[in-house]
Amino acid sequence: MSQKVLFRQLFEKESSTYTYILGCKRTKKAIIIDPVDLTVERDAKLLKELGLTLVKALNTHVHADHITGTHLLRAHFEGLQTGLGSANTAKSDEKFDDNFKIEVGDINLEVRHTPGHTNGCVTYVDHDGGAAFTGDALLIRGCGRTDFQEGCSKTLFKSVHDRIFSLPEDFKIYPAHDYKGQTSSSVHEEKQFNPRLTKSETEFVDIMENLGLAYPKMIDKALPWNLNCGVEPE
């Protein structure tokens, strides 16, 4: 990570979600990526302890396994702007087109559209810090499922190979989840060892179509709330 940016990786155990804080040391302004409703108080307390003002709360996609904390964070930080990729229909203050540049002080993130897990998935790339926040598109030795929310295995395969694996091999991968206690990977590692994405497209599609995963237990509540920016639908 850049020496100009304060970085924290935080964990929410119920959904095994990683939340990321990036703070500009110069301006004391911060970005949070994939906050969870259950840990909003923790995150807000930490931001204030670090002397940071949260100005943007971003999601990598519309989550199905937890409710986003973006709306609840507004109670702690006046003027907070929420953000999502422009392919999403969910409510958000900002919708980012592909290749859009987010700038907050010395924090610079490139938005790369990486659909496949959902239509609206994006990866936030920190070129200065050599990192990619990949959401569910690319996990450590895995990837997000493609059997709901307009998922498509072929699209995900192309997204990862064209938009993430094309980054420098030493770039760190920071996913939205991990279920085995791993915290990060790298482009090089995933290109070498990811058991799904090292296969051909045909093999990948076959793997994804035969995962036999259970129906997401939170989706019926989380999806309508997250389509409404973390607010209970009327």
N, C-alpha and C positions, 0 to 999 in steps of 0.2 A: 504494500500500500504506500502511496505517496507520503513523504514526510510532512506535507502540508495538511494532511487529512487525518483526523482522529477516527479510528475504526473500532467498532464493537460488533461481535456476533453473539446473538442471544437466542435462547431455546425455549420453546413452549412444549411441554411434555405430552399434553393430551393429544395433539395432532402431529407431534414430532416436527414442528415448524421452526425454521430459522428466521429470525428477524435481524436485519442489519441496520446499523446506525453509521452514517458517514457525517463527520462534523468538520467544517472548515476552521482551522486553528486561528486564522487571521480575522475572519468576520464573526465567528462564533455562531454561524448559521448551520443548520443540519438538515439532512435528508434521512428518512426512515424507509426501509423497503420491507414489504410484507409483514406489517404489524398484526397482532392477534388481539381480539377483544379481551381475552382472559389476562393478558399481560400488559395492558395499557398503563396501569398505575405504576408498575415496575419500570416500564420504559420511560414514562414521563419523569419519574423520580431520578433516574439515571441521567437523562438529558440535562435536567436542571442542576444536578450535582456536578456535571462536567461543564457547566456554564454555557450550555448550548440552547439556542432557540430553534425549535423545529419549524421549518417553513414549507417543506414538502413531504407528504406521506404517499408513497408509491406502492402499487401492487404489480406483480409480474403477470397476474391474470385474475380472473374471477374465480376465487377458490371454492371448492366443494366440500372441504373437510374441516373448515373452521370459519368463523365470522371475522371479517377484517376489523382491525382496530382503528381504521382511518377516521371515522366519524367521531368516535369517543375521544380521540386525541385533540380534537378541536376545543374541547373544554379546558385543555391545559395550555394551548398555544393559539392565541388570537391571530386570525389571518391565515391559518394553515391552509394550504392548497393540496387537494388530492389529485392523483394522476394514474392513468391507465393507458395502454396502447389504444390507438384509434380504431382498431377493428372490433373493440368491445362496444356493446350496447348499454352496459351498466352506467349508472350515474357517476360522474366524476367531474371535478373542476377543470381538469386538463385532460386532453386526449392527444397522445403523442404519435405522430406519423413515423414511419420507418426512417431511420437515420437521423431523427431529430436529436439535437444536442441540448441536454439539460445542464444549466450552469448555476451553481450556488456558491458564491465566493470562489475558492480554489478547487471546488469539486466539479468535475466535468464527466458527465455520463452520456454515452451514445445509446440511443434506443434502437435495438435491432428486433424487428418482428420475427418471432420464431414460433409460428403456429404449428399445430399438430396435436398437442395435448388438449388445448382449446383453440378456437379460432383467434382469440385475442391475446395469446401469450406473447410476451416480449422478454428479451434479455437486456439488462442494463450493463453496458461495458465501460469500465473505468480504464481507459488507455494509459493514463498517467500512472496509475497504481498497478497495472497489469492484472486486472481481475474482471471476471464476468459473473453477474448475478443472474443465474439461469432459470430461476423459478422451478417449474416442474418439467420443463423441456428436456433438461439434462440433469440427472441425479448422479451421485457417486456410484459408479458401476451399475447404472440403471437409467431409467427415464420414466416420465409420467405415462399413465395409462391412456389409451386412445379410444375407449369404448363408450364414452359419453361426452356431453357438452360439445357436440360437433367435432369430436376427435377424429383424426385420420392418420394412420400409421405411415403411409407414404409421404404425407406432408411433413410429419415430424422427422422422419429420416432425412429428408431434404433440408429442413430447417437446421438441424444439428450439424450436418456436414457442411452446408454452405455458409452458415452464419456464426457458428461457434467453433467448429473444428478448423475453420480458416484463420482463427486468431493465432498469434504467436504461441508456440508450444509451452512456454513457461508461464503463460497466463493462468492464474488460479481460478478454479471453478468453485463458486459458492452457491449451492442449490437452495431451494425453498424447504426441503425436507431431507432428513436422513433417519433411517430406522435401525441402524446398526452402530451408532455412536461415532461415525466418522464426521469430520467437520468441514473438510475441503478436499479438493482434488486439483488436477491441472489438465489443461488441454492435452498435453503429452500423455498423461496417464490414461485418460478416457479413450484416446485414439488407440492406445495399446491394449487396454485391459477391460473396457466396457463389454460385458458378455453379449449385449444386444446390438450395440451400434458398431461393433467391429465386423459384423456379418454383412452379407449383401442385402440390398433392399428387399429382395424376395424372401430371404431368410428372416429378416427383421419383421416384415409384415406377418409372416407365419407365426413367429414367436408371439407377437402382440395379440394376434387373433386367438391364441390358445393359452392365455394366462390364467383364465378361470377365476378371476378376482371377484370377491363379494361386492354387492352393491354398496356404494359409499354410505356409511351410517349417518353422516351429518348433512348429506347433500340436500335433502328436502327442506331443511331449515336454513342451512348456510347459503344456498344459491339465491333464494329470493331476497335475503338480507343483503348479500353482497352485490346483487344487481342494483340495490338501493344505497350503495356506498356504506354498508354496515349499519343501516337504520332499519328498524322493523317496518315492513311494508304495510301500508294502510289497507 
